[in-house]
């Protein structure tokens, strides 16, 4: 009798274990919202609300809106006025295996500068970009034992930032796409000054392993913009624009808005052309970008053939397909999506140089 009970118990445990393993995994689109600064780090100086408070309010509003979508999960790096180390902010996103990381900040200047800009971790650098990144990165000096977490990183040394940018280029194009959606919304929906999509070496972006952006929602040192960002109206409008951009980006991964094209300055075009052959244009689907040089064999690209590779500014970019037929390349993009390349996108090449897709589609077709 005891033996039968023992076998029954083992069988029940095994059945329970198998039932758990058979349950579907969490297939929600995970967005990590990162309100900049917090606690002992107030952020930029202002005559209005502190940067840390504005960033938190906007992030909470974005999250509340996104959570109305059943297929989206929102995670916050902080939901109250506490200090969170930069490396921990990235770790939160990485542990969640997030699809997007969006860091919310406010800008400041000793003039009445104004406007919104979005930053990605990229290789286009200059003295101005370095100074912006340096200002945000210096927060690590407030962390305990920061040398242990950042391997001797010096926020005052340009070479440190250059090193950061070379280590996380795989998601650059996807980050730029989201940043373009954001900037377009700020300009077209809110009539804010569009200061563009910019690249620099932000530690908080370097710590993440997914498309990531840092949004400077405006200048809290500007009398009008500071008042706007400190108001519930301004924070709600900014949050709505950011939410809409995130949803548009998410939908673009599924090909939902495949015919909506983002221009070089974030402007949106609609492709309604009946004729899809562009004799002077070669379309390709960019499926990956990396410092690693891979053989263009199908076994390296989930069974996809017709793979090409180009070395651009020290980064290998990998493409699927090559055609002048826009319908064909859209179908190949869907193939790549089905293979798991969820962030792939179409590029246009003319006379051996990549041009904005919007420009290609505005050219003559047959």
Order of alpha helices (4+ residues) and beta strands (2+ residues): alpha-beta-alpha-beta-alpha-beta-beta-alpha-alpha-alpha-alpha-beta-alpha-beta-alpha-alpha-beta-beta-beta-beta-beta-alpha-beta-beta-alpha
